[in-house]
Every structure is written in C-alpha cells, then in structure tokens.
C-alpha cells in the first residue's frame, strides 16, 4: 500500500520565500505543501494539517521564532513534529538557542533545492518511523493488556471450574440430607483403615446404628418429619466423634462409624454415649423419643471389611431382638 504524502508546513512572513519553497517541492508528488504567512496562526494551521515537517523562519514580526518553537513543543499535536528553522545567517549562538528550544535542524535560507528536499525527506522519514514505532508500541501494550486481561479471565474461569469440581466431588461424597459422608466414602475409608490397621497392628472398631421404628415415623408423621429425624441424628453423630473418626450414612435409616485405634470396650463405650445422645434429641411437633439400636465389632486378624461389618450387623440384630434402644457388642 502506497504511503501517504508527507505534509510540509512553511511558516514565514515573506511571500517570496513561500513561493521559492513551493516551486522547490512542486514537482515532488510525495510532498504536500502548505504555507502560513502569519506566525500567530501557525499553531492553529499545524493542528489542521498535521504536518510531517515544519519549516519556520526565526525572525517574524508578530511572534519570536524561538517562542514559536517552544509553543510547538507544548502543543500535543506538534510536540514530536520535526522542526527545521530558517535563518538569514550562520550564527552558532542562534543555532544553539534553536536546538535548546526543540528544533531538529537549522538551515540558512534559502538553501539549494537538493539540500532542502533531502532535509525534508530525512526528517519526514524519521518522524514517520517514530510515529509507526509509537503506534506499534501502543498496539503492543494494548495486546499485552488484552493478554493479561485474558489470562486473568482464564485464571478466574479455572478457579471457578476448580471450585465447581470441588463442589461436585464433595456432593458425590456427601449424603445430601444429613451432610455426613456417604456410603462411598465409608467404603473408601474402610479400605484405607484396614490397610493401616494391618500394617501398624492397630485396632479398628466398626459401629452400625439403626433407628428404631423409623418406618412408623414416616407412616404416622410424614416423610418430611422422617427427614428431620435423620438430619438431627446425623448432626448428633457428627458432633460426637473425633476428627479422625468416620461417621457416615450407611443407607436408609442406618448409620455407621469407623473408629481407628479403638479397642472393643472403648468402641462399646462410644456406642453407648451415642445411643444416649440420640435418645435426648428433641424435634418440634414430634411427640415421641428417638431411639436407636447399635451393633459393635472390632477387627480380627486376617479379617476383611465385609466380615467386620457383617459381625457388627449381627450384633445390631441382636440389639433389635433384645428390645431395641440398646448396644450389642460382638464377642469376637
């Protein structure tokens, strides 16, 4: 794609100088010439045409040339525009002052047309490269900011996904009614505790808990009341076990405990405390006490989890047969 023509703004109060420069660039298709004969209008004109290079006389009747250079540099539209000052004499002090105020180049007027064209093209090319560099840097910064924002958004989405996965995982391991671990967690913990107990020669006790006459609660008071009873029992169990014990909903109205490092008699004592606590549960509009039967068994050498809970279940059935609201301990 062809580049836009460079815009040359000449600021000089002498029409003769303006005509001479116009003729110099007239045959150059890549240079658009703009002439301003009044220095006090130079800033306004520059804002309109956005020059690639400014050629400016240092001696003008309405504004001092050096003051005008300062104004260009204070004006946002021309703060970086190349300024080539024109002077009638080669004076080092004047040159120094011009450069100090922000001029880019200094020419004694009027120079040879070849030189003035070379200076104009040089400064315009450098300015264009500077503008393109600045635009590229802005685009890069914008891209970096967009990338940072995209990364922040991605991290946020990842955090949300991780939280959702954590919730899903927790839901998959939690009994939604009571908030206790579910049967899946109980089975996983049983395998882990069996391995630990066998490797370290440590005791492991299982307790199975069954609510007495639970079907009659649902039949006589409705399933909503039955759910309240299950939640209350779940809260009771959660508040009365150690942090490394496992209290889980076994299924229906049954619950189970895994008690690591717990011998048979200690397990029986825990079961008895839980039985007594369940019997003290009070639920509004439920007129009768809640009771439970419990079976206790302690792991034997070479025994697996099914056998351990089988003996605990057998003890539970004996508690039921013995009148309910009691604890039975497997003698093994």
WOLIN-V840890 format. One record per residue. N is the residue number from 1. PSI is psi in degrees with one decimal (999 if undefined). OMEGA is omega in whole degrees, -180 to 180 (999 if undefined). BURIAL is b if it has 9 or more other ideal C-beta (glycine too) atoms within 8 Angstrom, else e. Layout:
# WOLIN-V840890
N_PSI_OMEGA_BURIAL ; N_PSI_OMEGA_BURIAL
This chain:
# WOLIN-V840890
1_132.6_-178_e ; 2_142.9_180_e ; 3_151.4_176_e ; 4_145.2_178_e ; 5_145.6_175_e ; 6_146.1_-178_b ; 7_121.6_179_b ; 8_118.9_176_b ; 9_118.9_176_b ; 10_126.3_177_b ; 11_108.5_-177_b ; 12_137.7_-178_b ; 13_-6.5_-178_b ; 14_116.8_-180_e ; 15_-30.7_-180_e ; 16_-42.0_178_e ; 17_-41.3_179_b ; 18_-42.7_-180_b ; 19_-38.1_180_e ; 20_-43.6_179_b ; 21_-39.2_179_b ; 22_-43.7_180_b ; 23_-34.4_-179_e ; 24_-39.2_-175_b ; 25_-3.3_-174_b ; 26_-34.8_-178_e ; 27_7.5_-179_e ; 28_104.5_-175_e ; 29_-17.5_-178_e ; 30_6.2_-180_e ; 31_124.4_175_b ; 32_121.4_-174_e ; 33_132.6_176_b ; 34_131.5_-177_b ; 35_135.7_176_b ; 36_118.0_-175_b ; 37_-5.5_-179_b ; 38_119.2_-176_e ; 39_-32.5_-179_b ; 40_-8.5_175_e ; 41_2.9_-172_e ; 42_-43.5_-179_b ; 43_-46.3_180_b ; 44_-42.9_-180_e ; 45_-39.4_179_b ; 46_-38.7_178_b ; 47_-30.2_-180_b ; 48_-46.3_-171_e ; 49_-12.7_-180_e ; 50_69.7_-174_e ; 51_151.5_171_b ; 52_-30.6_178_b ; 53_142.7_174_b ; 54_123.3_170_b ; 55_127.9_-173_b ; 56_133.8_176_b ; 57_147.3_179_b ; 58_-22.1_-176_b ; 59_107.5_180_e ; 60_153.4_-171_b ; 61_-31.4_-172_e ; 62_-30.5_178_e ; 63_137.2_175_b ; 64_137.4_-176_e ; 65_-40.5_180_b ; 66_-36.6_177_b ; 67_-38.0_179_e ; 68_-36.8_176_b ; 69_-43.3_178_b ; 70_-40.1_-180_b ; 71_-38.3_175_b ; 72_-45.7_-176_b ; 73_-24.5_178_b ; 74_-13.5_-178_e ; 75_121.4_-175_b ; 76_-37.6_-176_e ; 77_-24.5_-177_e ; 78_13.2_-176_b ; 79_-31.6_-178_b ; 80_1.0_-177_e ; 81_133.1_178_b ; 82_134.1_179_b ; 83_122.1_176_b ; 84_114.2_-178_b ; 85_145.3_178_b ; 86_132.6_-180_b ; 87_154.6_-179_b ; 88_-6.9_-179_e ; 89_154.7_178_e ; 90_89.6_-175_e ; 91_113.9_-176_e ; 92_-39.1_-178_e ; 93_-41.6_179_e ; 94_-40.7_177_b ; 95_-47.6_-178_b ; 96_-43.7_179_e ; 97_-39.7_-179_b ; 98_-46.6_180_b ; 99_-35.2_180_b ; 100_-32.8_-179_e ; 101_-9.9_175_b ; 102_5.8_177_b ; 103_150.1_179_b ; 104_-23.2_-176_e ; 105_166.8_-175_b ; 106_126.3_179_b ; 107_140.1_172_b ; 108_123.7_-173_b ; 109_149.2_-13_b ; 110_133.8_-178_e ; 111_172.3_176_b ; 112_145.6_-177_e ; 113_-35.7_179_e ; 114_-43.6_-180_e ; 115_-45.1_-177_b ; 116_-38.0_177_b ; 117_-39.8_180_b ; 118_-42.2_179_e ; 119_-44.2_-180_b ; 120_-48.1_-177_b ; 121_-39.2_179_b ; 122_-52.7_-177_e ; 123_-37.1_178_b ; 124_-41.6_-179_b ; 125_-44.1_179_e ; 126_-42.6_-180_b ; 127_-43.4_180_b ; 128_-42.2_178_b ; 129_-38.2_179_e ; 130_-43.2_178_b ; 131_-45.3_180_b ; 132_-39.6_177_e ; 133_-44.7_-179_e ; 134_-40.3_178_e ; 135_-41.0_178_e ; 136_-39.9_179_e ; 137_-40.9_177_e ; 138_-42.1_178_e ; 139_-38.9_179_e ; 140_-45.5_178_e ; 141_-40.6_178_e ; 142_-42.2_179_e ; 143_-40.4_179_e ; 144_-41.9_179_e ; 145_-40.3_178_e ; 146_-39.3_179_e ; 147_-43.0_177_e ; 148_-42.8_179_e ; 149_-40.3_177_e ; 150_-39.7_178_e ; 151_-40.8_177_e ; 152_-42.2_179_e ; 153_-41.1_180_e ; 154_-42.4_178_e ; 155_-39.6_178_e ; 156_-43.5_179_e ; 157_-40.4_178_e ; 158_-41.2_178_e ; 159_-42.4_179_e ; 160_-40.3_179_e ; 161_-42.2_179_e ; 162_-41.3_178_e ; 163_-41.1_178_e ; 164_-41.7_179_e ; 165_-36.8_178_e ; 166_-42.6_180_e ; 167_-42.9_179_e ; 168_-43.8_179_e ; 169_-41.1_180_e ; 170_-41.4_178_e ; 171_-36.4_-180_e ; 172_-16.7_-178_e ; 173_4.6_-174_b ; 174_137.8_172_b ; 175_116.4_-171_b ; 176_-25.0_-178_e ; 177_-47.8_-174_b ; 178_-17.8_-176_b ; 179_-1.3_177_b ; 180_161.2_170_b ; 181_149.2_-179_b ; 182_-174.2_-176_b ; 183_-34.0_179_b ; 184_-46.2_180_e ; 185_-40.5_179_b ; 186_-45.2_-180_b ; 187_-40.9_179_b ; 188_-45.7_-179_e ; 189_-34.2_178_b ; 190_-46.5_179_b ; 191_-43.0_-179_b ; 192_-44.1_-179_e ; 193_-33.1_176_b ; 194_-45.1_180_b ; 195_-44.7_180_e ; 196_-45.1_-178_b ; 197_-40.6_-180_b ; 198_-39.5_-178_e ; 199_-38.5_-176_e ; 200_-0.4_-178_e ; 201_47.2_-179_e ; 202_153.2_-179_e ; 203_152.7_176_b ; 204_125.4_-178_b ; 205_138.3_177_b ; 206_142.0_177_b ; 207_129.1_175_b ; 208_132.6_-174_b ; 209_128.8_178_b ; 210_126.9_180_b ; 211_134.7_-177_b ; 212_136.3_174_b ; 213_38.6_-176_e ; 214_-33.1_-180_b ; 215_-36.7_-179_e ; 216_-26.3_176_e ; 217_-47.8_178_b ; 218_-41.0_-177_b ; 219_-40.4_-173_e ; 220_-27.4_-175_e ; 221_-5.3_179_e ; 222_158.0_-177_e ; 223_-26.8_178_e ; 224_-40.8_177_e ; 225_-39.4_177_b ; 226_-39.3_177_b ; 227_-39.0_178_b ; 228_-40.3_179_b ; 229_-45.2_180_b ; 230_-40.7_179_b ; 231_-41.2_-180_b ; 232_-40.2_178_b ; 233_-41.0_178_b ; 234_-43.5_178_b ; 235_-37.8_179_b ; 236_-45.6_-180_b ; 237_-44.8_-177_b ; 238_-32.1_-176_b ; 239_-6.0_-173_e ; 240_16.7_175_e ; 241_159.6_178_b ; 242_163.0_-176_e ; 243_-23.4_179_e ; 244_2.0_170_e ; 245_165.0_176_b ; 246_121.1_173_b ; 247_121.2_-173_b ; 248_156.8_171_b ; 249_121.5_-174_b ; 250_-31.4_-179_b ; 251_136.6_-180_e ; 252_-125.2_178_e ; 253_17.9_-179_e ; 254_142.4_177_b ; 255_164.1_180_b ; 256_150.6_175_b ; 257_141.7_168_b ; 258_122.6_-176_b ; 259_95.2_179_b ; 260_153.2_178_b ; 261_38.2_-177_e ; 262_119.3_178_b ; 263_170.9_-173_e ; 264_-48.7_-177_b ; 265_-38.8_178_e ; 266_-40.4_177_b ; 267_-39.8_178_b ; 268_-37.9_179_b ; 269_-40.7_177_e ; 270_-45.9_-180_b ; 271_-40.9_-179_b ; 272_-39.1_178_b ; 273_-38.8_180_b ; 274_-42.0_178_b ; 275_-46.0_-179_b ; 276_-39.0_180_e ; 277_-41.8_179_b ; 278_-38.5_-177_b ; 279_-14.3_180_b ; 280_-1.5_-180_e ; 281_133.7_179_b ; 282_127.5_180_e ; 283_128.5_179_b ; 284_139.1_177_e ; 285_12.0_174_e ; 286_110.5_-165_b ; 287_-7.4_-175_e ; 288_156.8_-179_e ; 289_153.0_175_e ; 290_127.7_179_b ; 291_162.1_-179_b ; 292_152.2_173_b ; 293_141.7_-174_b ; 294_140.1_174_b ; 295_137.5_-174_b ; 296_135.5_175_b ; 297_144.4_179_b ; 298_139.9_-174_b ; 299_133.7_176_b ; 300_158.6_179_e ; 301_131.8_176_e ; 302_5.5_-176_e ; 303_147.9_175_e ; 304_179.1_-176_e ; 305_-38.9_179_b ; 306_-42.1_180_e ; 307_-39.4_179_b ; 308_-50.3_-179_b ; 309_-25.4_175_b ; 310_-41.2_178_e ; 311_-35.9_176_b ; 312_-39.8_177_b ; 313_-42.1_179_b ; 314_-39.8_177_b ; 315_-37.3_177_b ; 316_-43.6_179_b ; 317_-33.9_177_b ; 318_-36.5_176_b ; 319_-39.7_177_b ; 320_-46.5_-177_b ; 321_-25.7_-178_e ; 322_5.4_176_e ; 323_-0.1_179_e ; 324_173.1_-179_b ; 325_49.8_-178_b ; 326_168.5_180_b ; 327_132.3_173_b ; 328_139.1_-177_b ; 329_128.8_176_b ; 330_131.4_-175_b ; 331_-10.7_-175_e ; 332_999_999_e
